[in-house]
């Protein structure tokens, strides 16, 4: 018998033997055989399109050495492959997956590997196979293979049509590949058969695999028969379990799986203290798993689910420390100042100690960055001896991040809450939800609404994660949240939390924090604990005033770290021991460079049309200059600067108030509100500004420009005004007064209704500032102007 030339020398349809490559994993395509599979990699899909459009549907299939490699290179591929023809292309189960059917044509060798047209290409050399020699030996090889294959067909009860189709094949090579199609052969052995270029040796290898298939099938039949002898007709479930046990015995693994043996499985659930409602669900999943093939995708999903349930804490808890003095000591050691915050935390812990089952409030620490909100939550955990878990909610916009993914696909996971509880190992950790004001929502859901169930004490004892599908009790968890600004928190979520404000640090507080915390910590982190850094209070204050501009101490810590790094570098480069080093205001420039924030001298009298307001930002308080000019126009107001809607309304209200009371003021422009426009500008336009506290400053700027009367330079003000001139209360007074002190102001005008907040201001602030309380904007005018602005 002769082998047809179509296998050894096919007309492959490319003059230079260059084709797009399609890497295939865990599967081998033999000549003349038709195979269907899914393609999902971008390079592979591009190669298929190129094959159809440019290469007459021809494509060269190469086989991967390691199926786990997603982006195979030349070294990851076997050098032999098969030139194939694409017969059919259909859309796969997902958008970016194709289902293709190909037919193997001929073997080839990959001579070179390169990128072209966004796909992998290769130069191919056709490799002929050594045919069977003529004679009795070759006929015997063919007869033995057919005989053994007939035995396999009889064992497997294959239809007669398979054997009949083989009798019509005259070519030995095609006969061989047709038999391979019906055998179960491991991937590495398929590769070995494919890469063997001697047909005689291929026949021997396939005959051996046919006999192996007979033995495996016979073993399976034996197992079935042995099991059936033990059963009655109505014992179907028992039959399946016994079959698994017999298979395990045959492969030498008599240990029963924790998941497949129901008795072992249920005993484990009792030991873990898992609630009955969860146990019922898990028992159903275990029963499904026991009936499935171990390597099926769905079996992996169920096994992962059961592992997650068993790894979660259901009963184990840590014992809280009842020593409130120890808790106070921890808080004082790790955090300077914050007296009101610490007092509230100790009250919270005391109530929890007296009534462990209390449905207490969820604490929410609100304050500027760098003020110690996250580390304070960690200290709470340390003070009461609980595990500490933190998840960041900044940028979270998918509800599944909180509630988990439903188990409808292989990569489904629980939400962040359940994942974190699994890491905690106990049912009562201190759980920090960081940056809760930074969440957002889109088409994937609203994670803030999903948190309502987590943070509501009336609901969280039955929190249901989409992955678990059973209630999980969170009532023992101590939840703490942090935010920079409560305006970013939805009201229903805010309503479930108790707000604890952590305000900016004063210069004296920053000085003490630097001495007690920052310098020792940075010395240790930079390996210079044995070096005595002599740094005066004056030097530290210079760093605070001229190298940082913040409410917290994060940048201050960076500057101290920079000093320590330069000292460490000096020690290493000079290769000498240094026991002490002095950092002074004179040599500070060598450590930190030029000063970054220069305090500008303020003129005794400001320009006409300029006023100084005070604003609160997430970074602390700032001085907000407001400028205004008048020019010919038609009585309009123009606003510039990066301001929000609230400040635009404040400006319009201030302008309307002045316009309504214009008869009171000594206006220097004739027919001002008919013939002139006023332009109000908020400098530093790149910095967003918004909030209801700029009304008085805007009104002063307008009155200043229309009466040509400058205001005093040592005054700053804050407060919103109404159309009738009443001054309304504001928030963030502590941060705003800090900003006034830092900018050399001596007088701050504050709404009368904020009188209660003055008592909470630091003594140093009250000592440096003369705080004047006002009810109406006319009182502000009397204070800020040297001369009368009213008509005589």
Buried (B, 14 or more C-beta within 10 A) or exposed (E): BEBEEBBBEBEBBBEEBBBBBBBBBEEBBBBBBBBEBEBEBEBBBBBBBBBBEEBEBBBBBBBBEEBEEEEBEBEBBBBBBBBBBBEEBEEBEEEEEBBBBBBBBBBBEBEEBEEEEEBBBBBBEBBEBBBBEEEEEBEEBBEBBBEBBBBBBEBBEBEEEBBEEBEEBEBBBBBBBBBBEBBEBEBEBBBBBBBBEEBBEBBEBBBBBBBBBBEEBEEBEEBEEBBEEEEEEEEEEEBBBBBBBBBBEBEEEEEBBBBBBBEEBBEBBEEBEBBEEBBEBBBEBBBEBBEBEEEEEEBBBBBBBBEBBBEBBBEEEBEBBEBBEEBBEBBBEBBBBBEEBBEBBBEBBEEBBEEEEEEBBBBBBBBBBBBBBBEBBBBBBBBBBBBBBBBBBEEBBBBBBBBBBEBEEEEBBBBBBBBBBBEBEBBBBBBBBBBBBBBBBEEEBBBBBBBBBBBBBEBBBBBBBBBBBBBBEBBBBBBBBBBBBBEBBBEEBBEBBEBBBBBBBBBBBBBBBBBEBBBEBBBEEBBBEEBEBEBEEEBBBBBBBBBBBBBBBBBBBBBBBBBBBBBBEEBEEEEEEEEEBEBEBEEBEEBBEEBEEEEEEBEEEBEBBBBBBBBBBBBBBBBBBBBBBBEEBEEEBBBEBEBEEBBEEBBBBBBEBBBEBEEBBBBEBEEBBEEBBBBBBBEEEEBEBBBBBBBBBBBBBBBBBBBBBBBBBBBBBBBBBEEEBBBBBBBBBBBBBBBBBBBBBBBBBBBBBBEEBBEEBBEBBEEBBEBBBBBBBBBBBEBBBEEEBEEE
